[in-house]
């Protein structure tokens, strides 16, 4: 559907990821010097602000996107076990799903994105190099998205909602705040300010042929709405007004998910991507380009690395891995680039051939083939 | 005396409804005492046939098959029945093109491919907006703003593209044909787009543009045409009624606090007054249809919901 969806998905999910990891590191009391507090945020931010994303393209499968975030999470010396990575991704996706659903207008998704960008900028404000990358990306967001019409934003929203279809993972912080029900569905309030540009429901006006108002009638719409707030700012800096997309975590508000309570009937999970290959060729090309330059940190030196646990204890983490329901497993393609020298060399060769151009090389489909063949052999 | 509606037993679906405009189509088959419902889920159309006694339900799922490709991941934008005097066809519009099936979804009788570019463009390409017009036309909208007019014979698969109407500049959102049954109405078809522009047409060998009603900077997502009156639902939550041929604004309703996704009228009621409202808790509604011409019953679908919720008059 919309070919402008991927950047918003990536940046908003990435923003949530930074919020969650930041909270977990504080909760785990990782010593400041060991965490090298700013560093992992810098690395992730650098990887999030990839220009590749802004090319018009179809939204990628859940699998491909999860693989990208897996790689991203391992780009710094931070280590996450499978269970923690699964949970991290659950939280990221449910948070953004919530934000997309609750946005009063489709265009407000852009304000949510700006909230994430504002927070990301704050994380990296002391590092000019990365900060300028963030500013660049922000400028691109403004350039590409502010001219879009409401209808085009609605299409983006509809595309995102297809991506999030049928995801009902329960998140503790949402349950506590009563924004999510115990069946995993989000609460949709029928009160509060109406979206910018909308009138409070209830008025019917009848006009004559000459355009003058003949009469008015009121009806009760069953909601309890109030006048709209002012519109948020779509500039580089400004008050976004909308709170969705700001950091809802703090040390005292932990991140937890419940694995049960998702859809009762698992046969309802109709997969969107029915192609026989695990990933379409274009997706592999994107993956290759996004991973190019991502230094995979060796985890051999335990002193320099540190493990982030998304659960309260190691035992809980292990238990979560074992008990994760099948229908919630993320099928991630694991590309062990560091293990096999020959594989690594092949991958490096493919990376090298991509260069800096945003247009894919004419034989890019064969690069996808190479990568696919390589993965089949793993 | 307005009558209240009450909630009936829901109809279960094989998969949940996607957040798409007008995501519910209803076909009432009186001779067989059944009603068909279709709801789109990503690249699949869920079809349910429900017997009027409420005892029998049967399900079918259609995937958007394009041309020769057996399976496809092209997303479906809309599915709707087109009722013509001689036949009913189920029309599917997707990112790749338009498919027409026999009304029970058993056989595909026609396939029209859209010009999809090699590499994706900034503007998405898809077909959306479906209407059966008079005796022999099926009109389908496209993301470019074009309206494709197909000539449909009384039987068989010799369906042809007879005309392309180019008035809209933005993506077509919805289309509707005159539903009152009144053959004297001049206007046969109304098309709506993302800018809120409404075009009113008279059908024929060459379709004739009768009027263009400009939008007010907001998308019109759902539209109906009844006795020459255009009823349009907008992204601002407003419903507006226009006299189609003249463009005169007849009424304006601040109906909803969110973007309207679907709008329907019961053609035999002749009412335009507020009767009833209901809130489907924690559900974003994406399809709403009367199940019969008298407005006795209506049904709604919601995003992520795997059921069709029904209401009938007490």
Interface residues (C-beta under 8 A of the other chain):
Chain A: X1 X2 X3 X4 X56 X57 X58 X101 X104 X105 X106 X149 X150 X151 X152 X154 X155 X157 X158 X161 X162 X165 X166 X168 X181 X185 X186 X187 X188 X190 X194 X195 X197 X198 X199 X200 X201 X202 X203 X204 X205 X206 X207 X209 X211 X217 X219 X220 X221 X222 X223 X225 X263 X265 X267 X268 X269 X270 X272 X273 X274 X275
Chain B: X14 X15 X16 X18 X19 X20 X41 X42 X43 X44 X63 X71 X72 X73 X75 X77 X95 X119 X120 X121 X122 X123 X124 X126 X170 X171 X173 X193 X194 X195 X218 X219 X221 X235 X236 X237 X238 X248 X249 X250 X251 X252 X253 X254 X255 X256 X257 X258 X259 X274 X277 X278 X279 X281 X282 X283 X284 X303 X304 X306
